[in-house]
């Protein structure tokens, strides 16, 4: 694609990167075949190719974003299926992230949109605030019919029926390995996940310890920054990311780290991109080191060589989170691990399509998100599984709100298969109980 940025415009690092990305696009349109919003809406402007044209025009002309451009960019899930499909290697993620930041700085949204986005930015990345909000949403759910805004109604509907108790394992500490030590790793415990489902981190800690990992919960580490990053709030997202970089760098300096383990794939995609976010800052070297150490939990478990198990007699429908299969290009590892320990794995039709969660997308775009959820649930249930497994808390909440089939994180099944408790969603640990570390 030919671009016409001036030398002055290209002095801005974000614009320079956008120019590089735009010039790789050859207008082929392959991306439309796997774009969820194009599948649902059938509008060229709701495809990656259409959005690229809108973004190019907006950035080249330094113009104030118009409502049309903002609407179509907002509808993007950032599922990154287009990046998997693209034969030219267009790094759409960096382009749309820059466009969102540009919109945030130059576009004045209606007051109710600004208020809603501010509220989400002030609540979701903070586990204590989010937990309190979940309690309020739980109490407000019976009155959701009286709520006129579909986005607020979606927030009430997404609140879990039970808010899990705080896990003692989430505070800064170090867990000794339960087997001969093989690695020292930091576990990212995240933000929203700590409020929505504490079993995931508990199961991850047990599993890693069982196979020889010393597990560190670093002081000062928290939200990865993804939730605000995808809303274009660069200052908020970079502040959160910088805190993590500093926290993990201290651990590297004090005791060394073999990996930074992440069990929420949306966070993993973001942390692995810290090198890009901080490429022009004083944290660039540390950010590059952190990105290099970041691993999805399935990547690390492959290195630990978990032993094979007997057939469990259970069929697991594996949902591939977009941030895992497209954002990190991790496709086989979770399925291979689950098969190895004895589960029968099936996959839904069109596994490359998003479930509609996408961070805050299911709250900001509930109609499109709902259609994608219905499609995903239908294809998963068509496999008649005993349980659904996923590697991202957002997907678990989204799919779980539309099916009666139990849904768990892959690490919960792996933990159970290698000596841990049965996942709570399958009738194991009761609400209010804290699993005992093995």
PyMOL commands that set and color helices and strands:
alter all, ss='L'
color gray80, all
select helices_A, chain A and resi 9-11+13-24+30-34+36-41+44-46+48-60+67-74+81-85+92-106+111-123+127-146+150-158+168-170+192-196+199-210+226-229+234-254+265-271+274-277+284-293+297-304+322-325+333-340+361-364+366-381+393-400+410-417+424-426
alter helices_A, ss='H'
color red, helices_A
select strands_A, chain A and resi 173-175+183-188+213-217+259-262+294-296+315-318+344-347+387-390+407-409
alter strands_A, ss='S'
color yellow, strands_A
deselect
rebuild
show_as cartoon
